[in-house]
Amino acid sequence: MSHLSRLWNISLLGIPKFMIIALNISYISLYEIVSSFFWKYNLKECGKNVSIQKGVILRFPGNIYIGNNVQIGKNCQFDSEFTDSVLLIKSNSQINKSCHFDFSGNLFVGENVLISDNVTILTHTHGYNPHSVPKKIQKRIGNNVWICSNSIILPKVEIIGDNSIIAAGSVVTKNVPENSIVAGNPAKYISSIH
């Protein structure tokens, strides 16, 4: 009974609200199944057990490779300034809601990566002229990396090393070594992970 009480207060007036919630959950589940099926056949490569939730935007899907057991949360956006840029997300990685990935300079995300809500990753720069032709900067996020909520990975960063943690709200302006924790604006080395 305690599990049911999370959704319904067991009173008569709670029945309509319970039904609306149940229908909404069913709709979202069905939408995500259909959406994941659609994207699977539009991406360059897509592994098994890939979940792409509602509101996800994938530009140039023919340049995107996704491994097995990857989850992409609601309202994420993946785009590029160039038609030939590549996005690779390896197996067992999870990208939570409302992230924005620019893969203009090519972006490679390793295995077992967890990217929390509202993370922005940029792979191109215009320097000091917003009207200039963008310059590509390739970026690699290593295996077993955790990028916490509201972090920004700026274009000059080329690598985030394996087993690293980017603390919440960090603005990363330079490469992150393996087994490191960085935090702040600009992000600075805090400690190593043993």
C-alpha positions in Angstrom: 0.0 0.0 0.0 2.9 2.4 0.7 4.1 2.2 -2.9 0.7 3.0 -4.3 0.3 6.0 -1.9 3.1 7.8 -3.7 0.8 8.2 -6.7 -2.6 8.1 -5.2 -4.0 9.3 -1.9 -6.7 6.5 -2.0 -9.5 9.0 -1.9 -12.2 9.1 -4.6 -11.0 12.5 -5.9 -7.5 11.0 -6.3 -8.7 8.5 -8.9 -8.8 11.0 -11.9 -5.3 12.3 -11.0 -4.0 8.7 -10.7 -5.5 7.8 -14.1 -3.9 10.9 -15.7 -0.5 10.0 -14.3 -0.8 6.4 -15.4 -1.8 7.4 -19.0 1.0 10.0 -19.1 3.6 7.3 -18.1 2.2 4.9 -20.7 2.3 7.6 -23.4 5.9 8.6 -22.6 7.0 5.0 -22.5 5.4 4.2 -25.9 6.8 7.5 -27.4 10.4 6.6 -26.3 10.1 3.1 -27.7 9.0 4.5 -31.1 11.6 7.3 -31.0 14.4 4.9 -30.2 13.3 2.6 -33.0 13.2 5.6 -35.4 16.6 6.9 -34.5 18.2 3.4 -34.6 17.6 3.2 -38.3 18.7 6.8 -39.0 22.0 6.8 -37.2 25.2 5.7 -38.9 25.5 2.9 -36.3 23.3 2.1 -33.3 23.8 -0.7 -30.8 21.3 -2.7 -28.7 19.3 -1.4 -25.8 19.6 2.2 -26.8 17.0 4.6 -25.2 16.5 8.0 -26.7 13.9 10.0 -24.8 11.3 12.6 -25.8 12.5 15.9 -27.2 16.0 14.8 -28.3 17.4 16.5 -31.4 20.1 14.8 -33.4 21.5 16.8 -36.3 23.3 14.9 -39.1 22.3 11.5 -37.8 24.2 9.8 -40.5 27.4 10.9 -38.7 26.5 9.6 -35.3 27.6 6.2 -33.8 26.1 4.9 -30.6 27.2 1.7 -28.8 25.1 -0.7 -26.7 23.1 0.2 -23.6 23.3 3.9 -24.1 20.6 6.2 -22.6 20.0 9.7 -23.8 17.7 11.8 -21.6 14.9 14.2 -22.5 15.5 17.4 -24.5 19.2 16.8 -25.2 20.5 18.4 -28.4 23.4 17.2 -30.5 24.5 19.5 -33.4 27.3 20.5 -35.6 28.4 23.5 -37.7 29.7 21.0 -40.3 28.1 18.2 -42.4 31.1 15.9 -42.0 31.7 16.0 -38.2 31.4 12.8 -36.2 29.8 11.9 -32.8 30.7 8.6 -31.2 29.1 7.5 -27.9 30.5 4.2 -26.7 28.6 1.5 -24.8 27.1 1.7 -21.3 27.1 5.5 -21.3 24.3 7.7 -19.9 23.5 11.3 -20.9 20.9 12.9 -18.7 18.3 15.5 -19.7 18.8 18.9 -21.3 22.4 18.4 -22.3 23.8 20.3 -25.4 26.7 18.6 -27.3 28.3 20.5 -30.2 30.2 17.9 -32.2 31.5 20.2 -34.9 35.1 19.3 -34.3 34.4 15.6 -33.7 33.4 14.3 -30.3 34.3 10.9 -28.9 32.6 9.8 -25.6 34.1 6.7 -24.0 32.5 3.7 -22.3 30.7 3.9 -18.9 30.5 7.6 -19.0 27.9 9.4 -16.9 26.9 12.9 -18.0 24.5 14.6 -15.6 21.7 17.2 -16.4 22.4 20.5 -18.3 26.0 19.8 -19.4 27.3 21.7 -22.4 30.2 20.4 -24.5 31.7 22.7 -27.3 34.1 21.5 -30.0 34.5 24.6 -32.2 35.5 28.2 -31.7 35.2 31.4 -33.6 38.0 33.1 -31.8 37.2 36.8 -31.3 35.1 37.1 -34.4 31.6 35.6 -34.1 31.2 35.9 -37.9 34.4 33.9 -38.8 34.5 30.4 -40.1 34.5 28.1 -37.1 37.7 26.2 -36.2 37.2 22.5 -35.4 38.7 21.2 -32.1 38.5 17.4 -31.7 37.5 16.3 -28.2 37.8 12.9 -26.4 36.0 12.1 -23.2 37.7 9.0 -21.7 36.2 5.9 -20.1 34.5 5.9 -16.7 34.2 9.7 -16.6 31.5 11.5 -14.6 30.6 15.0 -15.7 28.3 16.5 -13.1 25.3 18.8 -13.6 25.6 22.3 -15.2 29.2 21.9 -16.2 30.6 23.5 -19.4 33.4 21.9 -21.4 34.9 24.7 -23.5 36.4 24.3 -27.0 40.1 24.4 -26.1 39.7 21.2 -24.0 40.8 18.3 -26.2 40.8 15.4 -23.6 39.1 14.5 -20.4 41.2 11.5 -19.1 39.8 8.2 -18.0 38.3 7.8 -14.6 37.9 11.6 -14.0 35.2 13.6 -12.3 34.1 17.1 -13.3 32.3 18.6 -10.3 28.9 20.3 -10.6 28.9 23.7 -12.2 32.5 23.6 -13.4 33.8 25.5 -16.4 36.5 23.3 -17.9 39.1 25.4 -19.9 42.0 22.9 -20.2 42.7 19.2 -20.5 41.9 17.0 -17.5 44.4 14.3 -16.6 43.3 10.7 -15.9 42.1 9.9 -12.4 41.5 13.5 -11.5 38.8 15.5 -9.8 38.4 19.1 -11.1 36.0 21.8 -9.9 35.3 25.5 -10.1 35.2 28.3 -12.7 37.7 28.0 -14.2 38.0 24.3 -13.2 41.1 23.5 -11.2 42.6 20.2 -10.1 41.3 19.2 -6.6 42.6 15.7 -6.1 43.4 12.4 -7.7 41.3 9.3 -7.6 43.2 6.2 -6.4 
